Amino acid sequence: MLNRRTLTIIKRELKVRLFSRTFIIMTLLIPLFMFGILGLQTFLIQYTDVENAFLVVASESQKVLDNVQDELSRMPKNQDGNIEFMFDKLEKQKLEQRLSNIRTQILEEKITGLIYISDQALKNKKVEYYSKNPNNNVLLNKIKPSINKVLTDMFFVGRQLSTEELEFAKNNVDFNGFRISADKEIVEEGIGNTILSFLFTFLLYMSLLFTGQMTMTSVIEEKSNKIVEVLLSSVSSRELMTGKIIGTSITGLAQMAIWISPLIILISTTWFVLPPEFTLKLSMWHLLFFLYNYFIALITFLGLFATVGSIFDNPQDAQSGIWPIMMLIIIPFFIAIGMQTNPENQIARFTSFFPFASLIVMPARITLVDIPLAHLILSIIINIATMVLIFILAGKIYRVGILITGKKPKWSEVVKWFKYNY
């Protein structure tokens, strides 16, 4: 229902939101927040270290112990001296008694743990670690390469392999991925599109939740302060809801366009060159689809958030109605993040056509794999149909709820509002 009165409401929303300090601050803070989170994660991973670890390394074989001791002494990560080792030749049948003797020291953290390398480890590389904290991967990842090298070298002793052959045997297989697409171009796949998929998903998640909460709070405030009664003297409830949602959606779209503008510059100019492993397989239509999809997602979810805001008189009561909407955003968010290891799994395929979930999953999926045009069109049709249906249902509740104040309605009453004709 786009008429002169609706356009007036849209202009009002744009004026209030586009030039507000909140819009400017959030436009700047969200990218900084994202880079801050990634930077903090990198910092924590880089500086998460082991302090004053004391490990007992035991084995049935003195030769294994000697080789492990020699290899650990060369370990670069041990040059700071924060890990100390004690080596102990120990038969398998005496292991339980040894653990019993040092149990108190382990629990008091005087001994970090005991590593036991049995004779069978020379065949299956199964090493046992006994500790109060057996899941300390930071510590284990420091010593795994050294022990693995010893076991591998000893396994090939006497097999008449050259040094080059032995080094080759110790290396893991390294896969280089090449994407085959409909345009007949085969290009090597880096991690650029994976990072981009995470970026798109995170931006959708954060902006939908933030903008939705802001819209709901705005509706509640207008309802509580009787502002809505003044507005309804000039426009209908449907015109008010339409103008508010579209105005807020345009604001959100402008904000998103600002956030992804570096990508637009990156793919439309030759000013910047990324390293080969970060090369993006991205075209302008990907970005246009993302913006279009985001606009549809905004209208759809803002319709739901505005509806909840019209039902309740305060944000505290509204929490009982908002959590199902949040689940419609949070669950697809985790699906989109999880599918980055395999974007063609069955859950990813199904949810990319499922109402609400498609709005978050499909943009991430088309970034990772080539989607048939028919699938993309089907997703668009489903999303538009969902948006129209939500708009119709939200309008029925909004027109009644926005005028009812003074009590918290029951959900059975809200259902009856669908039947009202005023």
Summary of the structure (lengths in Angstrom):
residues: 422
radius of gyration: 30.1
end to end distance: 16.7
largest distance: 94.3
contacts: 1221
relative contact order: 0.10
helix: 68%
strand: 7%
